[in-house]
Amino acid sequence: MSRFAKGFAAVYFLMCSAVVLTGSLMPSGVGPVAVFAKPWGKSAIEIVAAAEAPVIFVRDGSWIALTESSDTKLVSRLYEAGAGFVASSAVAIACARLSGLSLEKNS
């Protein structure tokens, strides 16, 4: 295999991995989402409040907040309110577990 072919294969693999990773981090449907604020913008809690969503958890640093997505338009409202990135429920659950918060619903 030539050097060019190896380089092409490596770049192709990295690009495909980036597409899959980005797709898996994007929120879909309803459930908890993690809201990441831009460093130069409003805090995450201000973004969640402006989008009229409930705040589940926010730590001392105001970069990340967890909220519950009850409708499919919440993600759009969060971006309109100034969110830098809105992550899927898998990321929100991971952030909650790292913070010692349980997102389990009690029946």
Biopython code that builds the backbone (N, CA, C, O; Angstrom):
import numpy as np
from Bio.PDB.StructureBuilder import StructureBuilder

atoms = [
    (1, "MET", "N", (0.847, -1.170, 0.000)),
    (1, "MET", "CA", (0.000, 0.000, 0.000)),
    (1, "MET", "C", (0.894, 1.235, 0.000)),
    (1, "MET", "O", (1.846, 1.327, 0.775)),
    (2, "SER", "N", (0.578, 2.171, -0.870)),
    (2, "SER", "CA", (1.407, 3.367, -0.993)),
    (2, "SER", "C", (1.165, 4.322, 0.174)),
    (2, "SER", "O", (0.195, 4.192, 0.920)),
    (3, "ARG", "N", (2.056, 5.261, 0.302)),
    (3, "ARG", "CA", (1.950, 6.245, 1.382)),
    (3, "ARG", "C", (0.700, 7.106, 1.217)),
    (3, "ARG", "O", (0.033, 7.440, 2.196)),
    (4, "PHE", "N", (0.388, 7.461, -0.035)),
    (4, "PHE", "CA", (-0.812, 8.246, -0.308)),
    (4, "PHE", "C", (-2.064, 7.475, 0.100)),
    (4, "PHE", "O", (-2.966, 8.046, 0.712)),
    (5, "ALA", "N", (-2.128, 6.215, -0.222)),
    (5, "ALA", "CA", (-3.300, 5.395, 0.113)),
    (5, "ALA", "C", (-3.465, 5.273, 1.627)),
    (5, "ALA", "O", (-4.588, 5.301, 2.131)),
    (6, "LYS", "N", (-2.365, 5.140, 2.350)),
    (6, "LYS", "CA", (-2.437, 5.066, 3.814)),
    (6, "LYS", "C", (-2.943, 6.390, 4.395)),
    (6, "LYS", "O", (-3.770, 6.398, 5.307)),
    (7, "GLY", "N", (-2.447, 7.493, 3.867)),
    (7, "GLY", "CA", (-2.895, 8.808, 4.326)),
    (7, "GLY", "C", (-4.365, 9.032, 4.026)),
    (7, "GLY", "O", (-5.110, 9.543, 4.863)),
    (8, "PHE", "N", (-4.780, 8.644, 2.823)),
    (8, "PHE", "CA", (-6.174, 8.780, 2.442)),
    (8, "PHE", "C", (-7.068, 7.940, 3.354)),
    (8, "PHE", "O", (-8.120, 8.408, 3.790)),
    (9, "ALA", "N", (-6.662, 6.718, 3.640)),
    (9, "ALA", "CA", (-7.446, 5.829, 4.503)),
    (9, "ALA", "C", (-7.552, 6.403, 5.920)),
    (9, "ALA", "O", (-8.608, 6.318, 6.546)),
    (10, "ALA", "N", (-6.476, 6.976, 6.416)),
    (10, "ALA", "CA", (-6.497, 7.554, 7.759)),
    (10, "ALA", "C", (-7.429, 8.758, 7.817)),
    (10, "ALA", "O", (-8.210, 8.883, 8.760)),
    (11, "VAL", "N", (-7.362, 9.644, 6.832)),
    (11, "VAL", "CA", (-8.225, 10.823, 6.802)),
    (11, "VAL", "C", (-9.687, 10.401, 6.638)),
    (11, "VAL", "O", (-10.570, 10.951, 7.296)),
    (12, "TYR", "N", (-9.940, 9.432, 5.770)),
    (12, "TYR", "CA", (-11.297, 8.937, 5.554)),
    (12, "TYR", "C", (-11.866, 8.346, 6.851)),
    (12, "TYR", "O", (-13.019, 8.605, 7.198)),
    (13, "PHE", "N", (-11.069, 7.566, 7.555)),
    (13, "PHE", "CA", (-11.501, 6.976, 8.821)),
    (13, "PHE", "C", (-11.824, 8.053, 9.846)),
    (13, "PHE", "O", (-12.853, 7.978, 10.519)),
    (14, "LEU", "N", (-10.958, 9.055, 9.972)),
    (14, "LEU", "CA", (-11.191, 10.129, 10.941)),
    (14, "LEU", "C", (-12.435, 10.947, 10.601)),
    (14, "LEU", "O", (-13.179, 11.338, 11.501)),
    (15, "MET", "N", (-12.666, 11.207, 9.334)),
    (15, "MET", "CA", (-13.846, 11.966, 8.915)),
    (15, "MET", "C", (-15.122, 11.169, 9.198)),
    (15, "MET", "O", (-16.103, 11.732, 9.683)),
    (16, "CYS", "N", (-15.120, 9.889, 8.905)),
    (16, "CYS", "CA", (-16.289, 9.047, 9.185)),
    (16, "CYS", "C", (-16.542, 8.962, 10.682)),
    (16, "CYS", "O", (-17.693, 8.994, 11.118)),
    (17, "SER", "N", (-15.495, 8.857, 11.463)),
    (17, "SER", "CA", (-15.640, 8.811, 12.922)),
    (17, "SER", "C", (-16.226, 10.116, 13.453)),
    (17, "SER", "O", (-17.056, 10.102, 14.361)),
    (18, "ALA", "N", (-15.799, 11.233, 12.894)),
    (18, "ALA", "CA", (-16.319, 12.536, 13.315)),
    (18, "ALA", "C", (-17.806, 12.665, 12.988)),
    (18, "ALA", "O", (-18.567, 13.211, 13.787)),
    (19, "VAL", "N", (-18.224, 12.174, 11.832)),
    (19, "VAL", "CA", (-19.638, 12.231, 11.449)),
    (19, "VAL", "C", (-20.473, 11.376, 12.396)),
    (19, "VAL", "O", (-21.533, 11.811, 12.849)),
    (20, "VAL", "N", (-20.011, 10.175, 12.698)),
    (20, "VAL", "CA", (-20.751, 9.283, 13.598)),
    (20, "VAL", "C", (-20.812, 9.869, 15.003)),
    (20, "VAL", "O", (-21.863, 9.824, 15.641)),
    (21, "LEU", "N", (-19.714, 10.411, 15.490)),
    (21, "LEU", "CA", (-19.683, 11.001, 16.828)),
    (21, "LEU", "C", (-20.617, 12.200, 16.919)),
    (21, "LEU", "O", (-21.369, 12.332, 17.885)),
    (22, "THR", "N", (-20.573, 13.065, 15.928)),
    (22, "THR", "CA", (-21.442, 14.238, 15.918)),
    (22, "THR", "C", (-22.908, 13.820, 15.879)),
    (22, "THR", "O", (-23.737, 14.393, 16.586)),
    (23, "GLY", "N", (-23.227, 12.836, 15.064)),
    (23, "GLY", "CA", (-24.597, 12.353, 14.979)),
    (23, "GLY", "C", (-25.088, 11.743, 16.272)),
    (23, "GLY", "O", (-26.261, 11.881, 16.619)),
    (24, "SER", "N", (-24.206, 11.070, 16.989)),
    (24, "SER", "CA", (-24.630, 10.438, 18.237)),
    (24, "SER", "C", (-24.767, 11.438, 19.373)),
    (24, "SER", "O", (-25.463, 11.155, 20.348)),
    (25, "LEU", "N", (-24.135, 12.583, 19.282)),
    (25, "LEU", "CA", (-24.228, 13.592, 20.332)),
    (25, "LEU", "C", (-25.405, 14.540, 20.147)),
    (25, "LEU", "O", (-25.777, 15.249, 21.082)),
    (26, "MET", "N", (-25.994, 14.565, 18.959)),
    (26, "MET", "CA", (-27.103, 15.464, 18.691)),
    (26, "MET", "C", (-28.373, 14.943, 19.352)),
    (26, "MET", "O", (-28.660, 13.748, 19.277)),
    (27, "PRO", "N", (-29.136, 15.817, 19.997)),
    (27, "PRO", "CA", (-30.359, 15.368, 20.661)),
    (27, "PRO", "C", (-31.455, 15.025, 19.662)),
    (27, "PRO", "O", (-31.544, 15.614, 18.585)),
    (28, "SER", "N", (-32.278, 14.067, 20.039)),
    (28, "SER", "CA", (-33.423, 13.717, 19.202)),
    (28, "SER", "C", (-34.602, 13.389, 20.108)),
    (28, "SER", "O", (-34.466, 12.633, 21.071)),
    (29, "GLY", "N", (-35.722, 13.944, 19.802)),
    (29, "GLY", "CA", (-36.921, 13.654, 20.572)),
    (29, "GLY", "C", (-36.924, 14.331, 21.928)),
    (29, "GLY", "O", (-36.381, 15.422, 22.104)),
    (30, "VAL", "N", (-37.548, 13.657, 22.881)),
    (30, "VAL", "CA", (-37.689, 14.211, 24.223)),
    (30, "VAL", "C", (-36.762, 13.498, 25.187)),
    (30, "VAL", "O", (-36.271, 12.405, 24.905)),
    (31, "GLY", "N", (-36.528, 14.124, 26.324)),
    (31, "GLY", "CA", (-35.653, 13.557, 27.338)),
    (31, "GLY", "C", (-34.683, 14.601, 27.842)),
    (31, "GLY", "O", (-34.737, 15.755, 27.418)),
    (32, "PRO", "N", (-33.793, 14.210, 28.744)),
    (32, "PRO", "CA", (-32.834, 15.184, 29.270)),
    (32, "PRO", "C", (-31.797, 15.571, 28.221)),
    (32, "PRO", "O", (-31.367, 14.740, 27.421)),
    (33, "VAL", "N", (-31.405, 16.828, 28.234)),
    (33, "VAL", "CA", (-30.345, 17.314, 27.342)),
    (33, "VAL", "C", (-29.377, 18.168, 28.150)),
    (33, "VAL", "O", (-29.748, 18.772, 29.156)),
    (34, "ALA", "N", (-28.143, 18.206, 27.696)),
    (34, "ALA", "CA", (-27.117, 19.050, 28.311)),
    (34, "ALA", "C", (-26.926, 20.289, 27.450)),
    (34, "ALA", "O", (-26.751, 20.188, 26.236)),
    (35, "VAL", "N", (-26.960, 21.446, 28.073)),
    (35, "VAL", "CA", (-26.804, 22.717, 27.372)),
    (35, "VAL", "C", (-25.435, 23.280, 27.724)),
    (35, "VAL", "O", (-25.133, 23.521, 28.893)),
    (36, "PHE", "N", (-24.616, 23.487, 26.710)),
    (36, "PHE", "CA", (-23.273, 24.049, 26.883)),
    (36, "PHE", "C", (-23.293, 25.498, 26.417)),
    (36, "PHE", "O", (-23.674, 25.785, 25.282)),
    (37, "ALA", "N", (-22.885, 26.405, 27.290)),
    (37, "ALA", "CA", (-22.871, 27.834, 26.972)),
    (37, "ALA", "C", (-21.587, 28.201, 26.232)),
    (37, "ALA", "O", (-20.555, 27.544, 26.374)),
    (38, "LYS", "N", (-21.679, 29.259, 25.445)),
    (38, "LYS", "CA", (-20.495, 29.806, 24.780)),
    (38, "LYS", "C", (-19.673, 30.559, 25.818)),
    (38, "LYS", "O", (-20.247, 31.167, 26.722)),
    (39, "PRO", "N", (-18.358, 30.537, 25.716)),
    (39, "PRO", "CA", (-17.531, 31.234, 26.715)),
    (39, "PRO", "C", (-17.776, 32.737, 26.761)),
    (39, "PRO", "O", (-17.599, 33.352, 27.812)),
    (40, "TRP", "N", (-18.176, 33.335, 25.658)),
    (40, "TRP", "CA", (-18.348, 34.780, 25.596)),
    (40, "TRP", "C", (-19.816, 35.199, 25.707)),
    (40, "TRP", "O", (-20.126, 36.388, 25.626)),
    (41, "GLY", "N", (-20.721, 34.232, 25.890)),
    (41, "GLY", "CA", (-22.150, 34.536, 25.913)),
    (41, "GLY", "C", (-22.752, 34.423, 27.292)),
    (41, "GLY", "O", (-22.068, 34.501, 28.313)),
    (42, "LYS", "N", (-24.068, 34.236, 27.282)),
    (42, "LYS", "CA", (-24.814, 34.096, 28.525)),
    (42, "LYS", "C", (-24.462, 32.774, 29.201)),
    (42, "LYS", "O", (-23.922, 31.866, 28.570)),
    (43, "SER", "N", (-24.775, 32.678, 30.486)),
    (43, "SER", "CA", (-24.531, 31.427, 31.199)),
    (43, "SER", "C", (-25.570, 30.397, 30.759)),
    (43, "SER", "O", (-26.603, 30.748, 30.188)),
    (44, "ALA", "N", (-25.289, 29.138, 31.028)),
    (44, "ALA", "CA", (-26.178, 28.059, 30.610)),
    (44, "ALA", "C", (-27.542, 28.167, 31.277)),
    (44, "ALA", "O", (-28.562, 27.865, 30.657)),
    (45, "ILE", "N", (-27.569, 28.594, 32.531)),
    (45, "ILE", "CA", (-28.857, 28.714, 33.230)),
    (45, "ILE", "C", (-29.697, 29.844, 32.634)),
    (45, "ILE", "O", (-30.922, 29.734, 32.586)),
    (46, "GLU", "N", (-29.064, 30.921, 32.182)),
    (46, "GLU", "CA", (-29.795, 32.001, 31.524)),
    (46, "GLU", "C", (-30.358, 31.537, 30.183)),
    (46, "GLU", "O", (-31.457, 31.935, 29.796)),
    (47, "ILE", "N", (-29.611, 30.702, 29.481)),
    (47, "ILE", "CA", (-30.066, 30.172, 28.196)),
    (47, "ILE", "C", (-31.281, 29.278, 28.395)),
    (47, "ILE", "O", (-32.263, 29.381, 27.660)),
    (48, "VAL", "N", (-31.210, 28.404, 29.387)),
    (48, "VAL", "CA", (-32.330, 27.495, 29.664)),
    (48, "VAL", "C", (-33.562, 28.296, 30.082)),
    (48, "VAL", "O", (-34.675, 27.989, 29.654)),
    (49, "ALA", "N", (-33.373, 29.309, 30.906)),
    (49, "ALA", "CA", (-34.496, 30.140, 31.339)),
    (49, "ALA", "C", (-35.101, 30.907, 30.162)),
    (49, "ALA", "O", (-36.322, 31.028, 30.066)),
    (50, "ALA", "N", (-34.259, 31.421, 29.272)),
    (50, "ALA", "CA", (-34.756, 32.160, 28.117)),
    (50, "ALA", "C", (-35.536, 31.261, 27.163)),
    (50, "ALA", "O", (-36.437, 31.726, 26.466)),
    (51, "ALA", "N", (-35.193, 29.978, 27.131)),
    (51, "ALA", "CA", (-35.907, 29.019, 26.282)),
    (51, "ALA", "C", (-37.151, 28.471, 26.970)),
    (51, "ALA", "O", (-37.848, 27.618, 26.421)),
    (52, "GLU", "N", (-37.424, 28.966, 28.175)),
    (52, "GLU", "CA", (-38.594, 28.553, 28.958)),
    (52, "GLU", "C", (-38.608, 27.042, 29.188)),
    (52, "GLU", "O", (-39.618, 26.373, 28.970)),
    (53, "ALA", "N", (-37.473, 26.526, 29.630)),
    (53, "ALA", "CA", (-37.330, 25.102, 29.942)),
    (53, "ALA", "C", (-37.001, 24.940, 31.419)),
    (53, "ALA", "O", (-36.418, 25.837, 32.028)),
    (54, "PRO", "N", (-37.366, 23.814, 31.993)),
    (54, "PRO", "CA", (-37.044, 23.597, 33.410)),
    (54, "PRO", "C", (-35.559, 23.293, 33.599)),
    (54, "PRO", "O", (-34.954, 22.594, 32.786)),
    (55, "VAL", "N", (-34.985, 23.813, 34.661)),
    (55, "VAL", "CA", (-33.588, 23.533, 34.986)),
    (55, "VAL", "C", (-33.551, 22.316, 35.902)),
    (55, "VAL", "O", (-34.143, 22.329, 36.982)),
    (56, "ILE", "N", (-32.860, 21.269, 35.477)),
    (56, "ILE", "CA", (-32.718, 20.074, 36.304)),
    (56, "ILE", "C", (-31.504, 20.202, 37.212)),
    (56, "ILE", "O", (-31.567, 19.888, 38.400)),
    (57, "PHE", "N", (-30.391, 20.670, 36.637)),
    (57, "PHE", "CA", (-29.157, 20.746, 37.410)),
    (57, "PHE", "C", (-28.220, 21.752, 36.770)),
    (57, "PHE", "O", (-28.130, 21.842, 35.546)),
    (58, "VAL", "N", (-27.524, 22.508, 37.605)),
    (58, "VAL", "CA", (-26.430, 23.375, 37.165)),
    (58, "VAL", "C", (-25.437, 23.440, 38.313)),
    (58, "VAL", "O", (-25.823, 23.568, 39.475)),
    (59, "ARG", "N", (-24.161, 23.350, 37.980)),
    (59, "ARG", "CA", (-23.117, 23.383, 38.997)),
    (59, "ARG", "C", (-22.638, 24.823, 39.184)),
    (59, "ARG", "O", (-23.126, 25.734, 38.516)),
    (60, "ASP", "N", (-21.691, 25.024, 40.083)),
    (60, "ASP", "CA", (-21.168, 26.361, 40.368)),
    (60, "ASP", "C", (-20.715, 27.077, 39.095)),
    (60, "ASP", "O", (-21.086, 28.226, 38.853)),
    (61, "GLY", "N", (-19.921, 26.394, 38.295)),
    (61, "GLY", "CA", (-19.533, 26.963, 37.014)),
    (61, "GLY", "C", (-20.747, 26.962, 36.109)),
    (61, "GLY", "O", (-21.449, 25.955, 36.023)),
    (62, "SER", "N", (-21.000, 28.033, 35.455)),
    (62, "SER", "CA", (-22.251, 28.160, 34.717)),
    (62, "SER", "C", (-22.120, 27.798, 33.241)),
    (62, "SER", "O", (-22.849, 28.342, 32.411)),
    (63, "TRP", "N", (-21.217, 26.901, 32.901)),
    (63, "TRP", "CA", (-21.004, 26.520, 31.505)),
    (63, "TRP", "C", (-21.979, 25.453, 31.032)),
    (63, "TRP", "O", (-22.338, 25.420, 29.855)),
    (64, "ILE", "N", (-22.414, 24.572, 31.947)),
    (64, "ILE", "CA", (-23.261, 23.449, 31.568)),
    (64, "ILE", "C", (-24.490, 23.402, 32.468)),
    (64, "ILE", "O", (-24.394, 23.576, 33.682)),
    (65, "ALA", "N", (-25.636, 23.167, 31.858)),
    (65, "ALA", "CA", (-26.881, 22.977, 32.609)),
    (65, "ALA", "C", (-27.630, 21.806, 32.006)),
    (65, "ALA", "O", (-27.550, 21.558, 30.803)),
    (66, "LEU", "N", (-28.354, 21.093, 32.839)),
    (66, "LEU", "CA", (-29.189, 19.995, 32.371)),
    (66, "LEU", "C", (-30.639, 20.443, 32.395)),
    (66, "LEU", "O", (-31.083, 21.096, 33.339)),
    (67, "THR", "N", (-31.371, 20.087, 31.349)),
    (67, "THR", "CA", (-32.789, 20.409, 31.275)),
    (67, "THR", "C", (-33.529, 19.228, 30.678)),
    (67, "THR", "O", (-32.925, 18.309, 30.126)),
    (68, "GLU", "N", (-34.836, 19.267, 30.798)),
    (68, "GLU", "CA", (-35.690, 18.200, 30.277)),
    (68, "GLU", "C", (-36.385, 18.707, 29.031)),
    (68, "GLU", "O", (-37.087, 19.718, 29.064)),
    (69, "SER", "N", (-36.184, 17.999, 27.933)),
    (69, "SER", "CA", (-36.825, 18.355, 26.674)),
    (69, "SER", "C", (-38.179, 17.666, 26.593)),
    (69, "SER", "O", (-38.257, 16.444, 26.463)),
    (70, "SER", "N", (-39.243, 18.454, 26.672)),
    (70, "SER", "CA", (-40.583, 17.887, 26.622)),
    (70, "SER", "C", (-41.196, 17.984, 25.228)),
    (70, "SER", "O", (-42.196, 17.325, 24.941)),
    (71, "ASP", "N", (-40.612, 18.790, 24.375)),
    (71, "ASP", "CA", (-41.082, 18.875, 22.996)),
    (71, "ASP", "C", (-39.897, 18.935, 22.039)),
    (71, "ASP", "O", (-38.764, 19.177, 22.456)),
    (72, "THR", "N", (-40.159, 18.719, 20.780)),
    (72, "THR", "CA", (-39.077, 18.659, 19.794)),
    (72, "THR", "C", (-38.546, 20.038, 19.421)),
    (72, "THR", "O", (-37.493, 20.126, 18.789)),
    (73, "LYS", "N", (-39.230, 21.112, 19.785)),
    (73, "LYS", "CA", (-38.789, 22.457, 19.435)),
    (73, "LYS", "C", (-37.894, 23.089, 20.499)),
    (73, "LYS", "O", (-37.382, 24.191, 20.302)),
    (74, "LEU", "N", (-37.705, 22.405, 21.612)),
    (74, "LEU", "CA", (-36.887, 22.976, 22.691)),
    (74, "LEU", "C", (-35.444, 23.177, 22.244)),
    (74, "LEU", "O", (-34.835, 24.193, 22.576)),
    (75, "VAL", "N", (-34.895, 22.236, 21.504)),
    (75, "VAL", "CA", (-33.501, 22.359, 21.059)),
    (75, "VAL", "C", (-33.334, 23.623, 20.210)),
    (75, "VAL", "O", (-32.350, 24.346, 20.365)),
    (76, "SER", "N", (-34.278, 23.889, 19.327)),
    (76, "SER", "CA", (-34.220, 25.109, 18.513)),
    (76, "SER", "C", (-34.293, 26.355, 19.380)),
    (76, "SER", "O", (-33.571, 27.324, 19.143)),
    (77, "ARG", "N", (-35.169, 26.334, 20.391)),
    (77, "ARG", "CA", (-35.275, 27.484, 21.293)),
    (77, "ARG", "C", (-34.001, 27.694, 22.091)),
    (77, "ARG", "O", (-33.621, 28.834, 22.358)),
    (78, "LEU", "N", (-33.334, 26.606, 22.478)),
    (78, "LEU", "CA", (-32.071, 26.733, 23.217)),
    (78, "LEU", "C", (-30.993, 27.373, 22.349)),
    (78, "LEU", "O", (-30.248, 28.234, 22.816)),
    (79, "TYR", "N", (-30.908, 26.953, 21.081)),
    (79, "TYR", "CA", (-29.931, 27.577, 20.186)),
    (79, "TYR", "C", (-30.273, 29.049, 19.934)),
    (79, "TYR", "O", (-29.372, 29.886, 19.877)),
    (80, "GLU", "N", (-31.548, 29.372, 19.784)),
    (80, "GLU", "CA", (-31.965, 30.765, 19.598)),
    (80, "GLU", "C", (-31.648, 31.613, 20.825)),
    (80, "GLU", "O", (-31.373, 32.807, 20.709)),
    (81, "ALA", "N", (-31.688, 30.985, 22.008)),
    (81, "ALA", "CA", (-31.392, 31.699, 23.253)),
    (81, "ALA", "C", (-29.894, 31.905, 23.465)),
    (81, "ALA", "O", (-29.496, 32.645, 24.365)),
    (82, "GLY", "N", (-29.052, 31.257, 22.641)),
    (82, "GLY", "CA", (-27.616, 31.486, 22.732)),
    (82, "GLY", "C", (-26.774, 30.293, 23.128)),
    (82, "GLY", "O", (-25.609, 30.466, 23.487)),
    (83, "ALA", "N", (-27.323, 29.078, 23.076)),
    (83, "ALA", "CA", (-26.537, 27.890, 23.436)),
    (83, "ALA", "C", (-25.429, 27.659, 22.421)),
    (83, "ALA", "O", (-25.624, 27.833, 21.219)),
    (84, "GLY", "N", (-24.270, 27.266, 22.918)),
    (84, "GLY", "CA", (-23.164, 26.921, 22.032)),
    (84, "GLY", "C", (-23.330, 25.525, 21.463)),
    (84, "GLY", "O", (-23.025, 25.281, 20.296)),
    (85, "PHE", "N", (-23.819, 24.598, 22.301)),
    (85, "PHE", "CA", (-24.058, 23.216, 21.866)),
    (85, "PHE", "C", (-25.087, 22.586, 22.782)),
    (85, "PHE", "O", (-25.048, 22.784, 23.997)),
    (86, "VAL", "N", (-25.995, 21.838, 22.215)),
    (86, "VAL", "CA", (-26.995, 21.090, 22.972)),
    (86, "VAL", "C", (-26.741, 19.620, 22.694)),
    (86, "VAL", "O", (-26.821, 19.173, 21.550)),
    (87, "ALA", "N", (-26.433, 18.866, 23.749)),
    (87, "ALA", "CA", (-26.045, 17.465, 23.591)),
    (87, "ALA", "C", (-27.199, 16.532, 23.913)),
    (87, "ALA", "O", (-28.163, 16.908, 24.580)),
    (88, "SER", "N", (-27.076, 15.322, 23.429)),
    (88, "SER", "CA", (-28.121, 14.310, 23.566)),
    (88, "SER", "C", (-28.326, 13.863, 25.002)),
    (88, "SER", "O", (-27.581, 14.241, 25.906)),
    (89, "SER", "N", (-29.346, 13.056, 25.186)),
    (89, "SER", "CA", (-29.660, 12.563, 26.520)),
    (89, "SER", "C", (-28.538, 11.689, 27.072)),
    (89, "SER", "O", (-28.344, 11.636, 28.287)),
    (90, "ALA", "N", (-27.797, 11.004, 26.206)),
    (90, "ALA", "CA", (-26.681, 10.179, 26.680)),
    (90, "ALA", "C", (-25.616, 11.048, 27.350)),
    (90, "ALA", "O", (-25.053, 10.662, 28.374)),
    (91, "VAL", "N", (-25.342, 12.206, 26.782)),
    (91, "VAL", "CA", (-24.365, 13.122, 27.372)),
    (91, "VAL", "C", (-24.925, 13.728, 28.651)),
    (91, "VAL", "O", (-24.201, 13.887, 29.634)),
    (92, "ALA", "N", (-26.215, 14.067, 28.643)),
    (92, "ALA", "CA", (-26.839, 14.633, 29.840)),
    (92, "ALA", "C", (-26.816, 13.643, 30.999)),
    (92, "ALA", "O", (-26.541, 14.023, 32.138)),
    (93, "ILE", "N", (-27.100, 12.387, 30.716)),
    (93, "ILE", "CA", (-27.074, 11.357, 31.757)),
    (93, "ILE", "C", (-25.655, 11.168, 32.281)),
    (93, "ILE", "O", (-25.456, 11.006, 33.485)),
    (94, "ALA", "N", (-24.669, 11.188, 31.387)),
    (94, "ALA", "CA", (-23.269, 11.057, 31.817)),
    (94, "ALA", "C", (-22.856, 12.234, 32.702)),
    (94, "ALA", "O", (-22.178, 12.040, 33.711)),
    (95, "CYS", "N", (-23.260, 13.453, 32.331)),
    (95, "CYS", "CA", (-22.951, 14.627, 33.158)),
    (95, "CYS", "C", (-23.619, 14.515, 34.520)),
    (95, "CYS", "O", (-23.020, 14.854, 35.541)),
    (96, "ALA", "N", (-24.860, 14.039, 34.535)),
    (96, "ALA", "CA", (-25.575, 13.893, 35.800)),
    (96, "ALA", "C", (-24.900, 12.870, 36.694)),
    (96, "ALA", "O", (-24.759, 13.097, 37.896)),
    (97, "ARG", "N", (-24.481, 11.751, 36.131)),
    (97, "ARG", "CA", (-23.818, 10.720, 36.932)),
    (97, "ARG", "C", (-22.498, 11.220, 37.492)),
    (97, "ARG", "O", (-22.157, 10.912, 38.634)),
    (98, "LEU", "N", (-21.749, 11.990, 36.705)),
    (98, "LEU", "CA", (-20.487, 12.547, 37.203)),
    (98, "LEU", "C", (-20.726, 13.520, 38.348)),
    (98, "LEU", "O", (-19.875, 13.685, 39.223)),
    (99, "SER", "N", (-21.892, 14.163, 38.337)),
    (99, "SER", "CA", (-22.237, 15.129, 39.373)),
    (99, "SER", "C", (-22.953, 14.482, 40.563)),
    (99, "SER", "O", (-23.231, 15.152, 41.558)),
    (100, "GLY", "N", (-23.249, 13.194, 40.465)),
    (100, "GLY", "CA", (-23.931, 12.495, 41.544)),
    (100, "GLY", "C", (-25.433, 12.703, 41.549)),
    (100, "GLY", "O", (-26.086, 12.497, 42.572)),
    (101, "LEU", "N", (-25.994, 13.114, 40.403)),
    (101, "LEU", "CA", (-27.425, 13.372, 40.285)),
    (101, "LEU", "C", (-28.086, 12.199, 39.575)),
    (101, "LEU", "O", (-27.559, 11.710, 38.576)),
    (102, "SER", "N", (-29.204, 11.749, 40.061)),
    (102, "SER", "CA", (-29.944, 10.656, 39.428)),
    (102, "SER", "C", (-31.076, 11.226, 38.600)),
    (102, "SER", "O", (-31.875, 12.021, 39.093)),
    (103, "LEU", "N", (-31.145, 10.821, 37.338)),
    (103, "LEU", "CA", (-32.227, 11.250, 36.472)),
    (103, "LEU", "C", (-33.306, 10.172, 36.344)),
    (103, "LEU", "O", (-34.162, 10.246, 35.463)),
    (104, "GLU", "N", (-33.260, 9.183, 37.219)),
    (104, "GLU", "CA", (-34.236, 8.097, 37.207)),
    (104, "GLU", "C", (-35.588, 8.641, 37.624)),
    (104, "GLU", "O", (-35.681, 9.446, 38.551)),
    (105, "LYS", "N", (-36.617, 8.212, 36.955)),
    (105, "LYS", "CA", (-37.988, 8.611, 37.288)),
    (105, "LYS", "C", (-38.548, 7.622, 38.309)),
    (105, "LYS", "O", (-38.496, 6.411, 38.094)),
    (106, "ASN", "N", (-39.075, 8.127, 39.402)),
    (106, "ASN", "CA", (-39.727, 7.285, 40.401)),
    (106, "ASN", "C", (-41.181, 7.115, 40.040)),
    (106, "ASN", "O", (-41.889, 8.102, 39.839)),
    (107, "SER", "N", (-41.641, 5.883, 39.954)),
    (107, "SER", "CA", (-43.035, 5.629, 39.587)),
    (107, "SER", "C", (-43.913, 5.581, 40.804)),
    (107, "SER", "O", (-45.121, 5.377, 40.686)),
]
sb = StructureBuilder()
sb.init_structure("model")
sb.init_model(0)
sb.init_chain("A")
sb.init_seg("    ")
for serial, (resi, resn, name, xyz) in enumerate(atoms, 1):
    if name == "N":
        sb.init_residue(resn, " ", resi, " ")
    sb.init_atom(name, np.array(xyz, "f"), 0.0, 1.0, " ", f" {name:<3s}", serial, name[0])
structure = sb.get_structure()
